[in-house]
Amino acid sequence: MIDLRSDTLTMPDQEMLVTILSAKLGDDGRVDGSGKGEDATVNELEDMAAQLTGKEAGLLTPTGTFGNTLAILSMIDPGDSILVEERQHILITEKILFDEKYGHLKPIKYKLNETMTPDIESIDKLLYESNAKLICIENTHNYEGGYFIPVEEMKRIRMVADHHEAKIFMDGARVFHAAAGLKVAVKDITQYVDSVMFCISKGLGAPVGSLVCGSKEMIKRARELRKLFGGGMRQAGIIAAPGIYALKNNLERLYEDIENAKYVFNKLNGKLTKIHMQKEVQTNILNLYLTNTKVIALEFCKKAAEKGLLIGPVSNDSVRLVFHKGIDQSAAEEAAEIILTLDKMI
Ligand SMILES: *Cc1c(COP(=O)(O)O)cnc(C)c1O
């Protein structure tokens, strides 16, 4: 089976796992005057994350969803309106911040433009029309085929935000893929946002965890909220150690995932008769659109599984292929062959 359902499927390898055995552990839930916990390994990972993103401080969370939630809640006042793009993960999948019973935030939705980056004119207009003081962006874009936001665009979003005295939060679950795709350092991208969340549990290959980075003051608030929500973990160095290993060893290999995604795109380009693909592959995700076929996404995934390829739906008429550490070029080639066969069958 070739499993392209998600890059969360990556398994920790032996070398990564042995780092747990020698990790210095402590009670991360006991916070000292400086705002840090007592687990040296967690502290090391949080400092590393802060340094890579060019921020003052970092905070380890068990999931990206929790990281996004804590980050945004520590940047707003209860009941605020915030700008969010209509296909963002926080809006479509996580929902909690906008839930009438729980988060109470009001989403003001903006769109992506043709280049799949946030439409700056509409962000500007919405900020004039509302009293929103936070812009949420996603980089790379999970549901829209892994498109990144180029550094120049990041700068333009920052200028609009500054003009309106608004802050920027970036859901950067895959910001390391964005950096690899753009061939820049992560901090070249994150310098334009106030806060960022990224996942170590996806393409970076660690088993558990995400990090939120931002100013000392903001991270202090997020840490307090994490405790209130029951997210204070004790000897969490056990999950931080693989994260440190991932940040030291698995950044370079993200290029392989991007190459494999591009390889499949190029193999299929011009040969598909019914299935459509996104315009271009920029990182490790490739979306296929079934609009001109007679099958719905779930049915297509079932047929793919029968041929040995596991993929998942993104909507009723689109599916995605996500490339990761468990997929080499020959698996990518086989995946492309299966898609070509399916294109003739449906
Ligand atoms: C995966 C993902 C998240 C959430 O991460 P979890 O660890 O699954 O909670 C958030 N945002 C984006 C864009 C993602 O792809």
The ligand as a Gaussian input file, in Angstrom:
#p B3LYP/6-31G(d) Opt

LIG

0 1
 C       -2.688000      19.541000      10.685000
 C       -3.013000      20.979000      10.716000
 C       -3.379000      21.613000      11.907000
 C       -3.677000      20.861000      13.200000
 O       -2.753000      20.034000      13.687000
 P       -3.214000      18.820000      14.645000
 O       -1.928000      18.453000      15.284000
 O       -3.774000      17.777000      13.755000
 O       -4.203000      19.358000      15.620000
 C       -3.608000      22.953000      11.876000
 N       -3.484000      23.657000      10.746000
 C       -3.135000      23.101000       9.579000
 C       -3.004000      23.949000       8.368000
 C       -2.899000      21.734000       9.516000
 O       -2.581000      21.164000       8.350000

